[in-house]
Amino acid sequence: IQTERIRDCDQTRRMLITFEQWEQEARRLLDPRSFSYAASGAGDESTIRANLESFQRWRIVPRILRDVADRDLSVKLFGQTFPFPVGFAPIGRQAMFHEQGEVASAKAAAILGIPFIQSMVSSYSLEKVADAQPSRWFHLFFGHDRDVLKSMVLRAERAGFSAIVPTLDRPEEGWRAQNLSLCVSPFMFRYGIGNFISDPIVRQKYGSTLTPQTMQYLTSNPHIRVEDFRFLRSITKLPIIVKGVLHPEDANMMINYGADGLIVSNHGGRHLDGAIAALEALPSIVDVAEDRVPVMFDSGVRCGADILKALALGAKMVFIGRPYLYGLTIAGETGVRHVIENMVADFDLNLGMAGLKHISDLQPSILSRNS
Ligand code: FNR
């Protein structure tokens, strides 16, 4: 890819290669409310900053003279082999950023051959996105209505989704001050109803005109408890990958209750201001999981070295969030591919520069922690 980029430089005068460039371009293209919905975080955004800073605390200690010409980034997870250990984090309401929304992102994921987690609050229905991507996992928020939850899970099974990803770190919407001051909530609501207006149980119980209040009722529930997870476990045999774990005791609890995988994440700092950086939480969760289930990671991954550090600290797969959303904004499916390809090319080179050939060679011992 690096060779291709150098060749392309003869043809174009400027390319967008870094996260800062993608973000800046997306800010230029989007209206302020949409950009704020993507970029902002809870409270004074200290958790967004903590996520980014946490990657700088770890430095890579490279080895030399190790013939790193043939590198292998592939990873096997849930019975499938992926060409590299990178996937798409669930991001809702993607038609706000590009008219093709999740369909474009899922097509990019299909071409890259990596997992796409479709948000429950996607703009397009899961059936529509299913046609675009063979390796797809379906994300859930727990709302107040178990009939709706069950209906969505059964639809996902019928449409060939291969895992269910409940996000458990968000009993309610976070206090996103920037979004509140721009009145983002009433604006964003209509972009997130794709799975709901097409659901027979939703139509039967709530009618075909959904309000922001109904959507809130169906996608948030501050009463959520372990029993809700047990209910989910009882209605599906698909692997359940729990997203939003930061405490080792919760990780242990979820494994004991039948989770098949964990995603260490603080939701990109969007809900709990002041939460621990996800990367800081990763090692203790990897320890407690003891290889019983794969531990995966998101929150703050911006470049190849970040991917490398999260894998070295024990993540089996790293999910990309805002970077691909900005790629989608800039150029739809092509933009999403461009972002992921650049991040993976950067990661691949970093692996070689560190003196390693396989992602299984990535161990905590290749990192040094700054005080
Ligand atoms: C998200 N994220 C998210 N997570 C989730 O479980 N369900 C969802 O519907 C959404 N929606 C969503 C929308 C937008 C605009 C963003 C930016 C993020 C969180 C996402 O899956 C992931 O955890 C974060 O994006 C990771 O942080 P970074 O790397 O994007 O900063």
Residues whose N, C-alpha, C, O or C-beta is under 5 A from the ligand:
A	BS01	FNR	Y37 A38 A89 P90 I91 G92 S119 V121 T167 S265 H267 G268 D298 S299 G300 V301 G321 R322
